[in-house]
């Protein structure tokens, strides 16, 4: 599956602010659901959606065969130097093991050498403010 990041808007037609029900209709697969107070997470094979008070706040894409995640002309999982490439254009910080590019609402985990599962999270404006500060 090919996904296209729209900074601070979402991925493909998964738009921040959408309800759980609308995402379930668009992505017609079975999800594992985890509920913790006002936070609900839906997990599929290559995506996870985080909702707060029934509004989509972040989307994580997990590296799997057949998954392509694109932004600004880059194929993020396929480009071996994607962090360095993005740093040329966008300011970034490293915090809690994440490379965070807050100006475009994208964070990377697992991209240091062979850390294991690589994940890219795209988030709505201000959702990661507590992490960044």
Chimera marker file (.cmm) of the C-alpha trace (Angstrom):
<marker_set name="trace">
<marker id="1" x="0.000" y="0.000" z="0.000" r="1" g="1" b="0" radius="0.5"/>
<marker id="2" x="1.226" y="3.492" z="-0.825" r="1" g="1" b="0" radius="0.5"/>
<marker id="3" x="0.617" y="6.287" z="1.661" r="1" g="1" b="0" radius="0.5"/>
<marker id="4" x="1.195" y="9.999" z="1.121" r="1" g="1" b="0" radius="0.5"/>
<marker id="5" x="1.810" y="12.304" z="4.079" r="1" g="1" b="0" radius="0.5"/>
<marker id="6" x="0.000" y="15.646" z="4.121" r="1" g="1" b="0" radius="0.5"/>
<marker id="7" x="1.746" y="17.536" z="6.951" r="1" g="1" b="0" radius="0.5"/>
<marker id="8" x="-0.590" y="18.448" z="9.817" r="1" g="1" b="0" radius="0.5"/>
<marker id="9" x="-3.554" y="17.169" z="7.768" r="1" g="1" b="0" radius="0.5"/>
<marker id="10" x="-3.140" y="13.371" z="7.719" r="1" g="1" b="0" radius="0.5"/>
<marker id="11" x="-2.192" y="10.530" z="5.401" r="1" g="1" b="0" radius="0.5"/>
<marker id="12" x="-4.079" y="9.825" z="2.168" r="1" g="1" b="0" radius="0.5"/>
<marker id="13" x="-7.743" y="10.376" z="3.037" r="1" g="1" b="0" radius="0.5"/>
<marker id="14" x="-7.255" y="9.741" z="6.772" r="1" g="1" b="0" radius="0.5"/>
<marker id="15" x="-7.688" y="13.305" z="8.026" r="1" g="1" b="0" radius="0.5"/>
<marker id="16" x="-6.929" y="14.525" z="11.546" r="1" g="1" b="0" radius="0.5"/>
<marker id="17" x="-10.085" y="15.301" z="13.483" r="1" g="1" b="0" radius="0.5"/>
<marker id="18" x="-11.971" y="12.388" z="11.859" r="1" g="1" b="0" radius="0.5"/>
<marker id="19" x="-14.041" y="10.111" z="14.075" r="1" g="1" b="0" radius="0.5"/>
<marker id="20" x="-13.306" y="6.472" z="14.834" r="1" g="1" b="0" radius="0.5"/>
<marker id="21" x="-16.343" y="5.419" z="12.814" r="1" g="1" b="0" radius="0.5"/>
<marker id="22" x="-15.301" y="7.342" z="9.701" r="1" g="1" b="0" radius="0.5"/>
<marker id="23" x="-11.785" y="5.838" z="9.772" r="1" g="1" b="0" radius="0.5"/>
<marker id="24" x="-13.204" y="2.331" z="10.206" r="1" g="1" b="0" radius="0.5"/>
<marker id="25" x="-15.427" y="2.863" z="7.153" r="1" g="1" b="0" radius="0.5"/>
<marker id="26" x="-12.568" y="4.195" z="4.992" r="1" g="1" b="0" radius="0.5"/>
<marker id="27" x="-10.106" y="1.473" z="5.984" r="1" g="1" b="0" radius="0.5"/>
<marker id="28" x="-12.379" y="-1.536" z="5.746" r="1" g="1" b="0" radius="0.5"/>
<marker id="29" x="-10.243" y="-3.999" z="7.776" r="1" g="1" b="0" radius="0.5"/>
<marker id="30" x="-10.556" y="-5.478" z="11.222" r="1" g="1" b="0" radius="0.5"/>
<marker id="31" x="-8.726" y="-3.542" z="13.914" r="1" g="1" b="0" radius="0.5"/>
<marker id="32" x="-7.407" y="-4.441" z="17.314" r="1" g="1" b="0" radius="0.5"/>
<marker id="33" x="-8.815" y="-1.758" z="19.623" r="1" g="1" b="0" radius="0.5"/>
<marker id="34" x="-7.211" y="-0.542" z="22.843" r="1" g="1" b="0" radius="0.5"/>
<marker id="35" x="-9.119" y="1.924" z="25.038" r="1" g="1" b="0" radius="0.5"/>
<marker id="36" x="-7.492" y="3.892" z="27.855" r="1" g="1" b="0" radius="0.5"/>
<marker id="37" x="-9.649" y="6.679" z="29.302" r="1" g="1" b="0" radius="0.5"/>
<marker id="38" x="-10.217" y="9.233" z="26.517" r="1" g="1" b="0" radius="0.5"/>
<marker id="39" x="-7.556" y="7.651" z="24.252" r="1" g="1" b="0" radius="0.5"/>
<marker id="40" x="-8.528" y="4.949" z="21.743" r="1" g="1" b="0" radius="0.5"/>
<marker id="41" x="-6.006" y="3.199" z="19.518" r="1" g="1" b="0" radius="0.5"/>
<marker id="42" x="-6.872" y="1.142" z="16.457" r="1" g="1" b="0" radius="0.5"/>
<marker id="43" x="-4.201" y="-1.239" z="15.158" r="1" g="1" b="0" radius="0.5"/>
<marker id="44" x="-4.003" y="-2.943" z="11.778" r="1" g="1" b="0" radius="0.5"/>
<marker id="45" x="-1.095" y="-4.748" z="10.138" r="1" g="1" b="0" radius="0.5"/>
<marker id="46" x="0.690" y="-1.595" z="8.967" r="1" g="1" b="0" radius="0.5"/>
<marker id="47" x="-1.163" y="1.355" z="10.542" r="1" g="1" b="0" radius="0.5"/>
<marker id="48" x="-2.186" y="2.503" z="13.969" r="1" g="1" b="0" radius="0.5"/>
<marker id="49" x="-4.571" y="5.363" z="14.627" r="1" g="1" b="0" radius="0.5"/>
<marker id="50" x="-4.677" y="7.326" z="17.881" r="1" g="1" b="0" radius="0.5"/>
<marker id="51" x="-7.908" y="9.071" z="18.822" r="1" g="1" b="0" radius="0.5"/>
<marker id="52" x="-8.495" y="11.432" z="21.698" r="1" g="1" b="0" radius="0.5"/>
<marker id="53" x="-12.142" y="12.105" z="22.534" r="1" g="1" b="0" radius="0.5"/>
<marker id="54" x="-13.126" y="10.382" z="19.261" r="1" g="1" b="0" radius="0.5"/>
<marker id="55" x="-10.920" y="12.643" z="17.106" r="1" g="1" b="0" radius="0.5"/>
<marker id="56" x="-7.994" y="11.325" z="15.078" r="1" g="1" b="0" radius="0.5"/>
<marker id="57" x="-4.790" y="12.856" z="16.477" r="1" g="1" b="0" radius="0.5"/>
<marker id="58" x="-1.946" y="10.753" z="15.051" r="1" g="1" b="0" radius="0.5"/>
<marker id="59" x="-1.256" y="7.986" z="12.566" r="1" g="1" b="0" radius="0.5"/>
<marker id="60" x="1.686" y="5.610" z="12.786" r="1" g="1" b="0" radius="0.5"/>
<marker id="61" x="2.912" y="3.643" z="9.793" r="1" g="1" b="0" radius="0.5"/>
<marker id="62" x="4.890" y="0.482" z="10.507" r="1" g="1" b="0" radius="0.5"/>
<marker id="63" x="7.485" y="-0.695" z="8.016" r="1" g="1" b="0" radius="0.5"/>
<marker id="64" x="6.230" y="-3.861" z="6.305" r="1" g="1" b="0" radius="0.5"/>
<marker id="65" x="6.654" y="-5.443" z="2.893" r="1" g="1" b="0" radius="0.5"/>
<marker id="66" x="4.472" y="-3.624" z="0.421" r="1" g="1" b="0" radius="0.5"/>
<marker id="67" x="4.198" y="-0.450" z="2.520" r="1" g="1" b="0" radius="0.5"/>
<marker id="68" x="5.461" y="2.738" z="0.932" r="1" g="1" b="0" radius="0.5"/>
<marker id="69" x="5.222" y="6.039" z="2.802" r="1" g="1" b="0" radius="0.5"/>
<marker id="70" x="5.974" y="9.162" z="0.776" r="1" g="1" b="0" radius="0.5"/>
<marker id="71" x="6.623" y="12.787" z="1.631" r="1" g="1" b="0" radius="0.5"/>
<marker id="72" x="8.140" y="15.638" z="-0.364" r="1" g="1" b="0" radius="0.5"/>
<marker id="73" x="9.383" y="13.315" z="-3.114" r="1" g="1" b="0" radius="0.5"/>
<marker id="74" x="10.989" y="10.861" z="-0.680" r="1" g="1" b="0" radius="0.5"/>
<marker id="75" x="10.045" y="7.258" z="-0.056" r="1" g="1" b="0" radius="0.5"/>
<marker id="76" x="10.657" y="7.396" z="3.688" r="1" g="1" b="0" radius="0.5"/>
<marker id="77" x="11.254" y="3.711" z="4.443" r="1" g="1" b="0" radius="0.5"/>
<marker id="78" x="13.278" y="3.062" z="1.279" r="1" g="1" b="0" radius="0.5"/>
<marker id="79" x="15.691" y="6.021" z="1.542" r="1" g="1" b="0" radius="0.5"/>
<marker id="80" x="18.619" y="4.874" z="3.707" r="1" g="1" b="0" radius="0.5"/>
<marker id="81" x="19.561" y="8.435" z="4.692" r="1" g="1" b="0" radius="0.5"/>
<marker id="82" x="16.088" y="9.907" z="5.123" r="1" g="1" b="0" radius="0.5"/>
<marker id="83" x="16.805" y="11.577" z="8.478" r="1" g="1" b="0" radius="0.5"/>
<marker id="84" x="19.848" y="13.364" z="7.057" r="1" g="1" b="0" radius="0.5"/>
<marker id="85" x="17.954" y="14.311" z="3.894" r="1" g="1" b="0" radius="0.5"/>
<marker id="86" x="15.066" y="15.852" z="5.835" r="1" g="1" b="0" radius="0.5"/>
<marker id="87" x="17.470" y="17.688" z="8.171" r="1" g="1" b="0" radius="0.5"/>
<marker id="88" x="18.750" y="19.632" z="5.154" r="1" g="1" b="0" radius="0.5"/>
<marker id="89" x="15.337" y="21.265" z="4.769" r="1" g="1" b="0" radius="0.5"/>
<marker id="90" x="13.447" y="20.878" z="8.054" r="1" g="1" b="0" radius="0.5"/>
<marker id="91" x="14.605" y="21.529" z="11.627" r="1" g="1" b="0" radius="0.5"/>
<marker id="92" x="14.587" y="18.402" z="13.765" r="1" g="1" b="0" radius="0.5"/>
<marker id="93" x="15.337" y="17.274" z="17.295" r="1" g="1" b="0" radius="0.5"/>
<marker id="94" x="16.069" y="13.943" z="18.943" r="1" g="1" b="0" radius="0.5"/>
<marker id="95" x="14.054" y="13.198" z="22.068" r="1" g="1" b="0" radius="0.5"/>
<marker id="96" x="13.215" y="9.927" z="23.834" r="1" g="1" b="0" radius="0.5"/>
<marker id="97" x="14.633" y="7.991" z="20.880" r="1" g="1" b="0" radius="0.5"/>
<marker id="98" x="12.500" y="9.802" z="18.301" r="1" g="1" b="0" radius="0.5"/>
<marker id="99" x="13.723" y="12.001" z="15.479" r="1" g="1" b="0" radius="0.5"/>
<marker id="100" x="11.057" y="14.707" z="15.499" r="1" g="1" b="0" radius="0.5"/>
<marker id="101" x="10.427" y="17.163" z="12.683" r="1" g="1" b="0" radius="0.5"/>
<marker id="102" x="7.772" y="19.312" z="14.329" r="1" g="1" b="0" radius="0.5"/>
<marker id="103" x="7.548" y="21.851" z="11.501" r="1" g="1" b="0" radius="0.5"/>
<marker id="104" x="5.981" y="19.087" z="9.371" r="1" g="1" b="0" radius="0.5"/>
<marker id="105" x="4.446" y="16.949" z="12.150" r="1" g="1" b="0" radius="0.5"/>
<marker id="106" x="6.483" y="13.786" z="11.510" r="1" g="1" b="0" radius="0.5"/>
<marker id="107" x="8.516" y="11.624" z="13.901" r="1" g="1" b="0" radius="0.5"/>
<marker id="108" x="10.714" y="8.602" z="13.235" r="1" g="1" b="0" radius="0.5"/>
<marker id="109" x="11.587" y="5.715" z="15.547" r="1" g="1" b="0" radius="0.5"/>
<marker id="110" x="13.789" y="2.688" z="14.951" r="1" g="1" b="0" radius="0.5"/>
<marker id="111" x="15.930" y="4.425" z="12.319" r="1" g="1" b="0" radius="0.5"/>
<marker id="112" x="19.236" y="4.160" z="14.218" r="1" g="1" b="0" radius="0.5"/>
<marker id="113" x="21.251" y="1.397" z="12.585" r="1" g="1" b="0" radius="0.5"/>
<marker id="114" x="19.365" y="-1.876" z="13.123" r="1" g="1" b="0" radius="0.5"/>
<marker id="115" x="17.114" y="-0.974" z="16.064" r="1" g="1" b="0" radius="0.5"/>
<marker id="116" x="14.322" y="-3.230" z="14.918" r="1" g="1" b="0" radius="0.5"/>
<marker id="117" x="10.856" y="-2.208" z="13.774" r="1" g="1" b="0" radius="0.5"/>
<marker id="118" x="10.871" y="1.181" z="12.070" r="1" g="1" b="0" radius="0.5"/>
<marker id="119" x="7.827" y="3.375" z="12.555" r="1" g="1" b="0" radius="0.5"/>
<marker id="120" x="6.903" y="6.813" z="11.285" r="1" g="1" b="0" radius="0.5"/>
<marker id="121" x="4.260" y="8.798" z="13.125" r="1" g="1" b="0" radius="0.5"/>
<marker id="122" x="2.387" y="11.722" z="11.614" r="1" g="1" b="0" radius="0.5"/>
<marker id="123" x="0.529" y="13.946" z="14.059" r="1" g="1" b="0" radius="0.5"/>
<marker id="124" x="-1.876" y="16.872" z="14.159" r="1" g="1" b="0" radius="0.5"/>
<marker id="125" x="-0.750" y="20.363" z="15.220" r="1" g="1" b="0" radius="0.5"/>
<marker id="126" x="0.401" y="20.623" z="18.856" r="1" g="1" b="0" radius="0.5"/>
<marker id="127" x="-0.273" y="16.953" z="19.669" r="1" g="1" b="0" radius="0.5"/>
<marker id="128" x="3.410" y="16.302" z="20.433" r="1" g="1" b="0" radius="0.5"/>
<marker id="129" x="4.051" y="19.619" z="22.216" r="1" g="1" b="0" radius="0.5"/>
<marker id="130" x="4.514" y="17.907" z="25.600" r="1" g="1" b="0" radius="0.5"/>
<marker id="131" x="7.157" y="15.597" z="24.104" r="1" g="1" b="0" radius="0.5"/>
<marker id="132" x="9.031" y="18.390" z="22.358" r="1" g="1" b="0" radius="0.5"/>
<marker id="133" x="9.158" y="20.833" z="25.280" r="1" g="1" b="0" radius="0.5"/>
<link id1="1" id2="2" r="1" g="1" b="0" radius="0.2"/>
<link id1="2" id2="3" r="1" g="1" b="0" radius="0.2"/>
<link id1="3" id2="4" r="1" g="1" b="0" radius="0.2"/>
<link id1="4" id2="5" r="1" g="1" b="0" radius="0.2"/>
<link id1="5" id2="6" r="1" g="1" b="0" radius="0.2"/>
<link id1="6" id2="7" r="1" g="1" b="0" radius="0.2"/>
<link id1="7" id2="8" r="1" g="1" b="0" radius="0.2"/>
<link id1="8" id2="9" r="1" g="1" b="0" radius="0.2"/>
<link id1="9" id2="10" r="1" g="1" b="0" radius="0.2"/>
<link id1="10" id2="11" r="1" g="1" b="0" radius="0.2"/>
<link id1="11" id2="12" r="1" g="1" b="0" radius="0.2"/>
<link id1="12" id2="13" r="1" g="1" b="0" radius="0.2"/>
<link id1="13" id2="14" r="1" g="1" b="0" radius="0.2"/>
<link id1="14" id2="15" r="1" g="1" b="0" radius="0.2"/>
<link id1="15" id2="16" r="1" g="1" b="0" radius="0.2"/>
<link id1="16" id2="17" r="1" g="1" b="0" radius="0.2"/>
<link id1="17" id2="18" r="1" g="1" b="0" radius="0.2"/>
<link id1="18" id2="19" r="1" g="1" b="0" radius="0.2"/>
<link id1="19" id2="20" r="1" g="1" b="0" radius="0.2"/>
<link id1="20" id2="21" r="1" g="1" b="0" radius="0.2"/>
<link id1="21" id2="22" r="1" g="1" b="0" radius="0.2"/>
<link id1="22" id2="23" r="1" g="1" b="0" radius="0.2"/>
<link id1="23" id2="24" r="1" g="1" b="0" radius="0.2"/>
<link id1="24" id2="25" r="1" g="1" b="0" radius="0.2"/>
<link id1="25" id2="26" r="1" g="1" b="0" radius="0.2"/>
<link id1="26" id2="27" r="1" g="1" b="0" radius="0.2"/>
<link id1="27" id2="28" r="1" g="1" b="0" radius="0.2"/>
<link id1="28" id2="29" r="1" g="1" b="0" radius="0.2"/>
<link id1="29" id2="30" r="1" g="1" b="0" radius="0.2"/>
<link id1="30" id2="31" r="1" g="1" b="0" radius="0.2"/>
<link id1="31" id2="32" r="1" g="1" b="0" radius="0.2"/>
<link id1="32" id2="33" r="1" g="1" b="0" radius="0.2"/>
<link id1="33" id2="34" r="1" g="1" b="0" radius="0.2"/>
<link id1="34" id2="35" r="1" g="1" b="0" radius="0.2"/>
<link id1="35" id2="36" r="1" g="1" b="0" radius="0.2"/>
<link id1="36" id2="37" r="1" g="1" b="0" radius="0.2"/>
<link id1="37" id2="38" r="1" g="1" b="0" radius="0.2"/>
<link id1="38" id2="39" r="1" g="1" b="0" radius="0.2"/>
<link id1="39" id2="40" r="1" g="1" b="0" radius="0.2"/>
<link id1="40" id2="41" r="1" g="1" b="0" radius="0.2"/>
<link id1="41" id2="42" r="1" g="1" b="0" radius="0.2"/>
<link id1="42" id2="43" r="1" g="1" b="0" radius="0.2"/>
<link id1="43" id2="44" r="1" g="1" b="0" radius="0.2"/>
<link id1="44" id2="45" r="1" g="1" b="0" radius="0.2"/>
<link id1="45" id2="46" r="1" g="1" b="0" radius="0.2"/>
<link id1="46" id2="47" r="1" g="1" b="0" radius="0.2"/>
<link id1="47" id2="48" r="1" g="1" b="0" radius="0.2"/>
<link id1="48" id2="49" r="1" g="1" b="0" radius="0.2"/>
<link id1="49" id2="50" r="1" g="1" b="0" radius="0.2"/>
<link id1="50" id2="51" r="1" g="1" b="0" radius="0.2"/>
<link id1="51" id2="52" r="1" g="1" b="0" radius="0.2"/>
<link id1="52" id2="53" r="1" g="1" b="0" radius="0.2"/>
<link id1="53" id2="54" r="1" g="1" b="0" radius="0.2"/>
<link id1="54" id2="55" r="1" g="1" b="0" radius="0.2"/>
<link id1="55" id2="56" r="1" g="1" b="0" radius="0.2"/>
<link id1="56" id2="57" r="1" g="1" b="0" radius="0.2"/>
<link id1="57" id2="58" r="1" g="1" b="0" radius="0.2"/>
<link id1="58" id2="59" r="1" g="1" b="0" radius="0.2"/>
<link id1="59" id2="60" r="1" g="1" b="0" radius="0.2"/>
<link id1="60" id2="61" r="1" g="1" b="0" radius="0.2"/>
<link id1="61" id2="62" r="1" g="1" b="0" radius="0.2"/>
<link id1="62" id2="63" r="1" g="1" b="0" radius="0.2"/>
<link id1="63" id2="64" r="1" g="1" b="0" radius="0.2"/>
<link id1="64" id2="65" r="1" g="1" b="0" radius="0.2"/>
<link id1="65" id2="66" r="1" g="1" b="0" radius="0.2"/>
<link id1="66" id2="67" r="1" g="1" b="0" radius="0.2"/>
<link id1="67" id2="68" r="1" g="1" b="0" radius="0.2"/>
<link id1="68" id2="69" r="1" g="1" b="0" radius="0.2"/>
<link id1="69" id2="70" r="1" g="1" b="0" radius="0.2"/>
<link id1="70" id2="71" r="1" g="1" b="0" radius="0.2"/>
<link id1="71" id2="72" r="1" g="1" b="0" radius="0.2"/>
<link id1="72" id2="73" r="1" g="1" b="0" radius="0.2"/>
<link id1="73" id2="74" r="1" g="1" b="0" radius="0.2"/>
<link id1="74" id2="75" r="1" g="1" b="0" radius="0.2"/>
<link id1="75" id2="76" r="1" g="1" b="0" radius="0.2"/>
<link id1="76" id2="77" r="1" g="1" b="0" radius="0.2"/>
<link id1="77" id2="78" r="1" g="1" b="0" radius="0.2"/>
<link id1="78" id2="79" r="1" g="1" b="0" radius="0.2"/>
<link id1="79" id2="80" r="1" g="1" b="0" radius="0.2"/>
<link id1="80" id2="81" r="1" g="1" b="0" radius="0.2"/>
<link id1="81" id2="82" r="1" g="1" b="0" radius="0.2"/>
<link id1="82" id2="83" r="1" g="1" b="0" radius="0.2"/>
<link id1="83" id2="84" r="1" g="1" b="0" radius="0.2"/>
<link id1="84" id2="85" r="1" g="1" b="0" radius="0.2"/>
<link id1="85" id2="86" r="1" g="1" b="0" radius="0.2"/>
<link id1="86" id2="87" r="1" g="1" b="0" radius="0.2"/>
<link id1="87" id2="88" r="1" g="1" b="0" radius="0.2"/>
<link id1="88" id2="89" r="1" g="1" b="0" radius="0.2"/>
<link id1="89" id2="90" r="1" g="1" b="0" radius="0.2"/>
<link id1="90" id2="91" r="1" g="1" b="0" radius="0.2"/>
<link id1="91" id2="92" r="1" g="1" b="0" radius="0.2"/>
<link id1="92" id2="93" r="1" g="1" b="0" radius="0.2"/>
<link id1="93" id2="94" r="1" g="1" b="0" radius="0.2"/>
<link id1="94" id2="95" r="1" g="1" b="0" radius="0.2"/>
<link id1="95" id2="96" r="1" g="1" b="0" radius="0.2"/>
<link id1="96" id2="97" r="1" g="1" b="0" radius="0.2"/>
<link id1="97" id2="98" r="1" g="1" b="0" radius="0.2"/>
<link id1="98" id2="99" r="1" g="1" b="0" radius="0.2"/>
<link id1="99" id2="100" r="1" g="1" b="0" radius="0.2"/>
<link id1="100" id2="101" r="1" g="1" b="0" radius="0.2"/>
<link id1="101" id2="102" r="1" g="1" b="0" radius="0.2"/>
<link id1="102" id2="103" r="1" g="1" b="0" radius="0.2"/>
<link id1="103" id2="104" r="1" g="1" b="0" radius="0.2"/>
<link id1="104" id2="105" r="1" g="1" b="0" radius="0.2"/>
<link id1="105" id2="106" r="1" g="1" b="0" radius="0.2"/>
<link id1="106" id2="107" r="1" g="1" b="0" radius="0.2"/>
<link id1="107" id2="108" r="1" g="1" b="0" radius="0.2"/>
<link id1="108" id2="109" r="1" g="1" b="0" radius="0.2"/>
<link id1="109" id2="110" r="1" g="1" b="0" radius="0.2"/>
<link id1="110" id2="111" r="1" g="1" b="0" radius="0.2"/>
<link id1="111" id2="112" r="1" g="1" b="0" radius="0.2"/>
<link id1="112" id2="113" r="1" g="1" b="0" radius="0.2"/>
<link id1="113" id2="114" r="1" g="1" b="0" radius="0.2"/>
<link id1="114" id2="115" r="1" g="1" b="0" radius="0.2"/>
<link id1="115" id2="116" r="1" g="1" b="0" radius="0.2"/>
<link id1="116" id2="117" r="1" g="1" b="0" radius="0.2"/>
<link id1="117" id2="118" r="1" g="1" b="0" radius="0.2"/>
<link id1="118" id2="119" r="1" g="1" b="0" radius="0.2"/>
<link id1="119" id2="120" r="1" g="1" b="0" radius="0.2"/>
<link id1="120" id2="121" r="1" g="1" b="0" radius="0.2"/>
<link id1="121" id2="122" r="1" g="1" b="0" radius="0.2"/>
<link id1="122" id2="123" r="1" g="1" b="0" radius="0.2"/>
<link id1="123" id2="124" r="1" g="1" b="0" radius="0.2"/>
<link id1="124" id2="125" r="1" g="1" b="0" radius="0.2"/>
<link id1="125" id2="126" r="1" g="1" b="0" radius="0.2"/>
<link id1="126" id2="127" r="1" g="1" b="0" radius="0.2"/>
<link id1="127" id2="128" r="1" g="1" b="0" radius="0.2"/>
<link id1="128" id2="129" r="1" g="1" b="0" radius="0.2"/>
<link id1="129" id2="130" r="1" g="1" b="0" radius="0.2"/>
<link id1="130" id2="131" r="1" g="1" b="0" radius="0.2"/>
<link id1="131" id2="132" r="1" g="1" b="0" radius="0.2"/>
<link id1="132" id2="133" r="1" g="1" b="0" radius="0.2"/>
</marker_set>
